[in-house]
Amino acid sequence: MAFIYGIKFRLQLLLLSSIMLVLMVVGVALSHLIEQFHITTAQQQFGEVFATIDAELTLQETHLQNNVHILVQRDDLIAAVNMIHQYATVEDYQPLIYDVEKKRLADMLRNQARAGEVGQIAVYDGRGDLLAFFSAADAAVSGFVSWEAGAPVVYLRDEAGEGTWQRGVLPQTLELRRDADDMPAAMSYRRCLRGFVQETVQPVLRTYADGSRFTVGLVSATNFFRQDFATAMQQRSGVDFAVLFDDGARLGGLHTILVTQLDAVPLLRRAGETVRVDLAHDDYFLAARLLPLERQARAYLVAAVEKTVVQGEISRTQLALLGVLALSALVIMPVGTWLANRTISRPVDHLVDGAEAIERGDYGRRVEVASRDELGRLGRAFNGMADAVQSREQALRDSERLYRLLVDNLPQRVFYKDTELKEGLNKSFLDFSDHANRKVRFSICFIFQRVIVVEKWRHIPVPRKL
């Protein structure tokens, strides 16, 4: 228990506590810096993700519009669509004439789609009826719509364009009839069954001799964005990425993030918008952008970084700091003990030995002073105190010797007691006592010899006070 209350133990405890406090502060600071570093990194990654998506969509839009522009400028396509639009009717449909043109249109669309890497191309006449198409939405097929007995019949052929035309089912991404007025005049985005699509529509114009132009049909081109789009964006960006729709569907992961958590999300293409990290989510650092779709539908592009990555680095930092603390304790204990013995224990032991020597009466004992610190000042003060005690003790001894000499030389008989209650007589008293003893012994001798010397004894002066 004495060790626990010793200065060395307190010094070591103080050093260890100081290091623990410093490491705790450093740990908190490092944890905050690590978190801020990952937030900043995540913001940069999110900015890159949204910039990449914006650039990708813009590139696809341009590419899609260029492919459609090429088609609507082809004379053979304009002539075929014009003929079908002008002369083909449901009631008097002639397959031998019009189906041949539609087959040529389907082959033309297939070749353009394969060359331009377009997901789907369709041609509608001026009334909005589907004429021919190529679609790679599911299985890649070319097709056209014929009429038999007033009912539409869909014919399909595989992507390679080989084999005969077979009756089939229209792909789900196409419609037999679309309202020409309802078709978007430029680029638009809309929801589809397994994701969203990017679509552009351009008119097929017939130019007359007088320079006037008349719309005889429409060409629609579509790109599909499905699960592979989310996977590609995630691989390119290095962060988790998903597309969430307001109907609850999603492309990609991030299943713990809900659409209801994405209120007030800025538009994807808002110029100068700074990407910020939303820290409200428990599992992710995330940011989102809104991509409006047709018919007031919404798609949310969400990029996220798991917080477990940051928490893992913070945990590793804390473990490293604990290791440093343990190593510091192993170093501090022996080094602190050596320093405490050298700078504290030895000077204190010397002071204790000096005090005990003075207590025993060794007033000439002094301690060695080898430092200029507080213990050195204490040692010098102790030596000064020892000098003062020795001087006073010597003065007391000299005073006592002089006092005894004075008392012993007094002619009066003196009886005294010192501070220790020891009795004493001065020289005059001792001489008187010796003379009285001799008289007493003489009288006793005469008594035994039957000689009375009382009279003589009476003349012996007896002190009144002892």
C-alpha positions in Angstrom: 0.0 0.0 0.0 2.9 2.4 0.6 3.9 2.0 -3.0 0.4 3.1 -4.1 0.8 6.3 -2.2 4.4 6.9 -3.2 5.6 9.7 -5.4 7.0 7.3 -8.0 3.7 5.6 -8.4 1.9 8.9 -8.7 4.4 10.1 -11.2 4.0 7.0 -13.3 0.3 7.2 -13.0 0.4 10.9 -14.0 2.5 10.1 -17.1 0.3 7.2 -18.1 -2.8 9.3 -17.6 -1.4 12.1 -19.6 -0.5 9.7 -22.5 -4.0 8.2 -22.3 -5.6 11.6 -22.4 -3.4 12.7 -25.4 -4.2 9.4 -27.2 -7.9 9.8 -26.5 -7.8 13.4 -28.0 -5.7 12.1 -30.9 -8.1 9.2 -31.4 -11.2 11.5 -31.5 -9.5 13.9 -33.8 -8.3 11.2 -36.1 -11.8 9.6 -36.1 -13.3 13.0 -37.1 -10.6 13.6 -39.7 -11.1 10.1 -41.2 -14.8 10.6 -41.3 -14.4 14.0 -42.9 -11.9 12.6 -45.4 -14.3 9.9 -46.4 -17.2 12.4 -46.7 -15.0 14.6 -48.9 -13.9 11.6 -50.9 -17.5 10.4 -51.2 -18.6 13.9 -52.4 -16.0 13.8 -55.1 -17.0 10.3 -56.1 -20.7 11.3 -56.1 -19.9 14.3 -58.2 -18.0 12.1 -60.7 -20.8 9.6 -60.7 -23.5 12.1 -61.6 -21.2 13.9 -64.1 -20.6 10.5 -65.7 -24.3 9.7 -65.8 -25.1 13.1 -67.3 -22.4 12.7 -69.9 -23.5 9.2 -70.7 -27.2 10.2 -71.1 -26.2 13.2 -73.2 -24.0 11.1 -75.4 -26.8 8.6 -75.9 -29.3 11.3 -76.7 -27.0 12.7 -79.4 -26.3 9.3 -80.7 -30.0 8.4 -80.8 -30.9 11.7 -82.5 -28.2 11.2 -85.1 -29.4 7.7 -86.0 -33.0 8.9 -86.4 -31.9 11.9 -88.4 -30.1 9.5 -90.8 -33.3 7.5 -91.3 -35.7 10.3 -91.8 -33.4 11.7 -94.5 -33.4 8.5 -96.6 -35.4 8.8 -99.7 -36.3 5.1 -99.8 -37.8 5.3 -96.3 -39.7 8.5 -97.1 -41.1 7.0 -100.3 -42.2 3.8 -98.6 -43.8 5.6 -95.7 -45.5 8.0 -98.0 -47.0 5.3 -100.2 -48.3 3.3 -97.2 -49.7 6.5 -95.6 -51.4 7.7 -98.7 -52.9 4.5 -100.1 -53.1 1.8 -97.4 -56.3 1.4 -95.6 -57.5 -1.1 -93.1 -60.6 -2.0 -95.1 -58.8 -2.4 -98.4 -55.4 -3.5 -97.3 -53.3 -5.2 -100.0 -50.5 -7.4 -98.3 -48.8 -8.1 -101.6 -48.1 -4.4 -102.1 -47.7 -2.9 -98.6 -46.2 -5.9 -96.7 -43.3 -5.8 -99.2 -42.6 -2.2 -98.3 -42.9 -2.9 -94.7 -40.4 -5.8 -94.9 -38.0 -3.4 -96.6 -38.6 -0.9 -93.8 -38.0 -3.6 -91.1 -34.7 -4.6 -92.7 -33.7 -1.0 -93.1 -34.4 -0.4 -89.4 -32.5 -3.5 -88.3 -29.4 -2.5 -90.2 -29.5 1.0 -88.8 -30.0 -0.2 -85.3 -27.2 -2.7 -85.5 -24.8 -0.1 -87.0 -25.8 2.6 -84.6 -26.2 0.4 -81.5 -29.8 1.5 -80.9 -32.1 -0.5 -78.7 -35.2 -0.1 -80.6 -36.4 1.8 -83.8 -40.0 2.0 -85.0 -41.7 3.7 -87.9 -45.3 5.0 -87.7 -47.4 6.4 -90.5 -49.0 9.8 -90.3 -52.1 8.4 -88.5 -50.0 6.8 -85.7 -50.2 3.2 -86.9 -47.1 1.0 -86.4 -45.6 0.0 -89.7 -42.3 -1.7 -89.0 -39.8 -2.0 -86.2 -36.6 -3.5 -84.8 -36.4 -4.2 -81.1 -33.7 -5.6 -78.9 -35.7 -5.1 -75.7 -36.0 -8.8 -75.1 -34.9 -11.0 -77.9 -33.7 -9.0 -80.9 -36.2 -9.2 -83.7 -37.3 -7.3 -86.7 -41.0 -7.1 -87.5 -43.9 -5.3 -89.3 -47.6 -5.1 -88.8 -50.0 -6.4 -91.5 -53.7 -6.3 -91.6 -56.0 -9.3 -92.3 -59.8 -9.0 -92.2 -59.5 -5.6 -90.4 -57.3 -7.0 -87.6 -53.6 -6.3 -87.1 -51.2 -9.2 -87.6 -47.5 -9.0 -86.4 -44.8 -10.8 -88.3 -41.4 -11.3 -86.8 -37.9 -12.4 -88.0 -34.8 -13.0 -86.0 -32.0 -10.4 -85.7 -29.8 -12.0 -88.4 -32.6 -11.4 -90.9 -32.5 -15.0 -92.0 -35.4 -17.3 -92.4 -39.0 -16.6 -93.2 -41.4 -14.1 -91.5 -43.5 -15.8 -88.9 -46.5 -14.6 -87.0 -45.6 -13.5 -83.5 -46.4 -11.2 -80.6 -45.6 -7.6 -80.5 -42.8 -6.8 -78.0 -44.1 -5.2 -74.8 -42.0 -2.0 -75.4 -44.0 -1.2 -78.6 -47.6 -0.1 -79.2 -49.7 -0.9 -82.3 -50.9 2.7 -82.4 -49.7 5.9 -80.9 -51.3 9.2 -81.0 -49.1 11.3 -83.2 -49.9 14.4 -81.2 -49.0 12.6 -78.0 -45.6 11.6 -79.2 -42.7 13.7 -77.9 -41.2 16.0 -80.4 -37.7 15.8 -78.9 -35.9 13.8 -76.3 -37.9 12.3 -73.4 -37.5 9.7 -70.7 -40.3 7.4 -69.6 -40.8 4.4 -67.4 -40.8 0.9 -68.8 -41.3 -2.5 -67.4 -37.8 -3.2 -66.2 -36.3 0.2 -66.0 -36.6 3.4 -68.0 -36.1 4.4 -71.6 -34.7 7.3 -73.5 -36.7 8.1 -76.6 -36.6 10.6 -79.4 -39.1 11.1 -82.2 -38.6 12.8 -85.5 -41.1 13.3 -88.4 -40.8 11.8 -91.8 -41.4 14.7 -94.2 -42.3 14.5 -97.9 -41.2 17.5 -99.8 -43.4 18.6 -102.8 -42.3 20.4 -105.9 -43.5 23.7 -104.6 -41.2 23.3 -101.6 -44.0 22.6 -99.1 -43.5 19.7 -96.7 -45.9 17.3 -95.3 -45.6 14.8 -92.4 -46.2 11.3 -93.7 -44.9 9.4 -90.7 -42.7 9.3 -87.6 -39.5 7.5 -86.6 -39.1 6.7 -83.0 -35.7 5.5 -81.5 -35.3 4.2 -78.0 -32.5 3.2 -75.7 -33.1 1.0 -72.7 -31.6 1.5 -69.2 -32.0 -1.5 -67.1 -30.1 -3.5 -64.5 -27.0 -3.6 -66.6 -26.9 0.3 -66.6 -26.8 0.4 -62.8 -24.2 -2.3 -62.7 -22.0 -0.5 -65.2 -22.3 2.8 -63.3 -21.3 1.1 -60.1 -18.3 -0.6 -61.6 -17.1 2.6 -63.3 -17.6 4.8 -60.2 -16.5 2.5 -57.5 -19.5 3.4 -55.3 -22.8 1.7 -54.7 -25.3 2.9 -57.3 -29.0 2.3 -57.8 -32.0 3.8 -59.6 -35.2 4.1 -57.5 -38.6 4.7 -59.0 -41.5 6.4 -57.3 -43.6 3.2 -57.8 -41.2 1.2 -55.5 -39.2 -0.5 -58.2 -35.4 -0.2 -58.4 -32.4 -1.0 -60.5 -29.4 -2.1 -58.5 -29.1 -2.7 -54.7 -29.3 -0.2 -51.8 -32.5 -1.9 -50.5 -32.3 -0.1 -47.2 -32.8 3.2 -48.9 -36.4 4.2 -49.6 -37.9 6.7 -52.0 -39.6 8.5 -49.1 -36.1 9.4 -47.8 -35.3 11.3 -51.0 -37.4 14.4 -50.6 -36.3 17.6 -52.2 -33.7 15.9 -54.4 -32.1 18.3 -57.0 -32.4 17.7 -60.7 -29.6 15.7 -62.4 -28.8 18.4 -64.8 -29.0 21.5 -62.6 -26.0 23.6 -63.5 -23.5 24.4 -60.8 -25.2 22.2 -58.2 -22.7 21.1 -55.5 -23.0 17.4 -54.7 -23.5 17.1 -50.9 -23.5 14.0 -48.7 -26.6 13.2 -46.8 -25.6 12.1 -43.4 -29.1 11.2 -42.1 -28.9 7.6 -43.2 -27.6 5.1 -40.7 -25.8 2.8 -43.1 -24.6 5.0 -46.0 -23.1 8.3 -47.0 -25.4 9.0 -50.0 -26.4 11.6 -52.5 -29.2 11.5 -55.1 -30.4 13.2 -58.2 -33.8 13.4 -59.8 -34.5 12.4 -63.4 -38.1 13.4 -64.4 -40.0 10.9 -66.5 -43.1 11.3 -68.6 -46.5 11.3 -67.0 -45.2 12.8 -63.8 -43.2 9.7 -62.9 -39.8 10.0 -61.2 -36.5 8.2 -61.2 -34.0 8.8 -58.5 -30.3 8.2 -59.2 -28.7 7.3 -55.9 -25.0 6.9 -55.2 -23.8 5.7 -51.8 -20.8 4.6 -49.8 -21.2 2.3 -46.9 -20.3 3.7 -43.5 -18.9 0.3 -42.5 -15.8 1.2 -44.5 -15.3 4.4 -42.5 -16.2 2.6 -39.3 -13.7 -0.1 -40.1 -10.9 2.4 -40.6 -11.9 4.2 -37.4 -11.8 0.9 -35.5 -8.4 0.1 -36.9 -7.2 3.5 -35.9 -8.5 3.0 -32.4 -6.8 -0.4 -32.2 -3.6 1.1 -33.3 -3.9 3.8 -30.6 -4.6 1.1 -28.0 -1.4 -0.7 -29.2 0.5 2.6 -28.8 -1.0 3.0 -25.3 0.0 -0.5 -24.3 3.5 0.0 -25.7 3.8 3.3 -23.9 2.8 1.7 -20.7 5.5 -1.0 -21.1 8.1 1.7 -21.8 6.9 4.2 -19.2 6.9 1.8 -16.2 10.6 1.0 -16.3 11.7 4.3 -17.7 9.5 6.2 -15.3 10.7 4.1 -12.4 14.3 4.8 -13.3 13.7 8.5 -13.7 11.7 8.7 -10.5 14.5 6.9 -8.6 17.1 9.2 -10.1 15.3 12.5 -9.8 12.9 12.0 -6.9 13.5 9.0 -4.7 17.2 9.4 -4.2 17.1 13.1 -3.2 14.1 12.4 -0.9 15.9 9.5 0.7 18.9 11.7 1.3 16.7 14.3 2.9 15.0 11.6 5.1 18.4 10.3 6.2 19.6 13.8 7.0 16.5 14.5 9.1 16.8 11.2 11.0 20.5 12.0 11.7 19.7 15.4 13.1 17.0 13.8 15.2 19.6 11.5 16.7 21.8 14.6 17.5 24.1 14.5 14.5 23.8 18.2 13.8 26.7 18.3 11.4 24.9 16.0 8.9 24.2 17.6 5.5 22.6 16.4 2.2 24.2 16.6 -1.2 22.5 19.0 -3.6 23.1 18.2 -7.3 20.1 19.8 -9.0 18.5 23.2 -9.5 14.9 22.0 -9.4 12.5 22.1 -6.5 14.2 19.2 -4.8 17.5 21.0 -5.1 15.9 24.1 -3.4 14.5 21.8 -0.7 17.9 20.3 -0.1 19.5 23.7 0.2 16.8 24.8 2.5 17.3 21.7 4.6 21.1 22.3 4.8 20.3 25.9 5.9 17.9 24.6 8.5 20.6 22.1 9.8 23.1 25.0 10.0 20.7 27.1 12.0 19.8 24.1 14.3 23.5 23.3 14.8 24.3 27.0 15.6 21.4 27.2 18.1 22.4 23.9 19.7 26.0 25.0 20.1 24.8 28.4 21.5 22.6 26.5 24.1 25.5 24.3 25.1 27.8 27.3 25.5 25.1 29.1 27.5 24.7 26.0 29.7 28.4 25.7 30.3 28.7 29.4 31.2 25.6 29.0 33.5 27.2 26.0 35.3 30.5 27.8 35.6 28.7 30.8 37.1 26.6 28.8 39.6 29.6 26.7 40.7 31.6 29.8 41.5 28.9 31.5 43.5 29.8 31.8 47.3 26.2 31.0 48.2 25.1 27.5 48.5 22.8 26.6 45.6 20.6 23.6 45.1 18.9 23.4 41.6 17.0 21.1 39.2 17.5 21.1 35.4 14.9 20.7 32.7 15.1 17.0 33.1 14.3 17.3 36.9 17.8 16.2 37.8 19.0 17.6 41.1 22.3 19.4 41.4 24.5 21.4 44.0 27.1 24.0 43.4 30.7 23.9 44.7 29.9 25.9 47.8 27.0 23.6 48.7 29.2 20.5 48.1 31.9 21.9 50.3 29.5 22.7 53.1 28.0 19.2 52.9 31.4 17.6 53.1 32.2 19.7 56.3 28.9 18.9 57.9 29.4 15.2 57.3 32.8 15.3 59.0 31.2 17.0 62.1 28.5 14.4 62.3 30.9 11.5 62.1 33.1 13.1 64.9 30.0 13.5 67.2 29.0 10.0 66.7 32.4 8.7 67.6 32.3 10.6 70.8 28.8 9.3 71.6 30.0 5.8 71.2 32.9 6.8 73.5 30.4 8.2 75.9 31.7 11.7 75.3 29.1 14.4 74.9 30.1 17.0 72.4 26.7 18.4 71.9 27.8 21.9 72.8 30.2 22.0 70.0 27.6 20.7 67.6 25.4 23.5 68.5 27.9 26.1 67.3 27.9 24.5 63.8 25.8 26.8 61.6 23.0 25.0 59.9 21.5 26.5 56.7 17.9 27.6 57.0 17.0 26.6 53.5 18.2 23.8 51.5 
